[in-house]
Structures are given as structure tokens and as C-alpha cells.
């Protein structure tokens, strides 16, 4: 088993091992944002033009949750997801709002209704 699967990996650790990975994911046209952890294990939402600390709510640049209704509520929901023990690898959100994976929605429709987020996947 990889050591990466045993604990939450910080952004600096990811950048050390894979220097362009997070930047390239964030800038990809099909990705709305990613959640990573800083060195203090605080979850951060990174978007194309800004970042949001999910603990303090401090936004640098343009809030990556601004395109989604009720950004503060979305931040609370993402903080909850980031606390899950299996959230040891960063979640990624599809940028195309409203285009849900119909098969996933049919299997478990509740998360789509409750979060307001389309297509959250773990990478």
C-alpha cells in the first residue's frame, strides 16, 4: 500500500512529489475546484482565480465557491466532506454545473439534492 493512502497529504507534499499536478488540475477547463490540505491539515478550496480556507473562511483572490449558490453553505458542506476519514486524497469538482452523472444520481440521488454540487469525485 502506498504511504499516500495512510494519511492526508499536504499541498506542499504533493507539490514536492508532483510539482505541476495540482496547478494543472485547478487550471483544467473541466474542473471547477479541488480541495487540498495545507501543512497544518486545514482544508483549502483552490480555484482558477482564488482560494478559500474552509476553517477560517478567509478568501484569497476570487472565491472559488462564488459560482455555486450559497457559497458559505457550500463551504460548510465541503468542510464536512474534508473531515471524512477516507478523504485522504483531494476531492475535485466538475466545472460543468447541472450536468450530473445520471448513473450516479440514480444509484444515490440524495447527495445531489442536499449539496447543490454536481459531480464531486475523489482523485
Secondary structure as GFF3:
##gff-version 3
##sequence-region A 1 123
A	DSSP	three_ten_helix	3	6	.	.	.	ID=ss1
A	DSSP	alpha_helix	11	17	.	.	.	ID=ss2
A	DSSP	alpha_helix	21	27	.	.	.	ID=ss3
A	DSSP	beta_strand	31	37	.	.	.	ID=ss4
A	DSSP	beta_strand	43	46	.	.	.	ID=ss5
A	DSSP	beta_strand	50	53	.	.	.	ID=ss6
A	DSSP	beta_strand	59	61	.	.	.	ID=ss7
A	DSSP	alpha_helix	71	83	.	.	.	ID=ss8
A	DSSP	beta_strand	91	94	.	.	.	ID=ss9
A	DSSP	alpha_helix	102	107	.	.	.	ID=ss10
A	DSSP	alpha_helix	110	115	.	.	.	ID=ss11
A	DSSP	beta_strand	120	122	.	.	.	ID=ss12
###
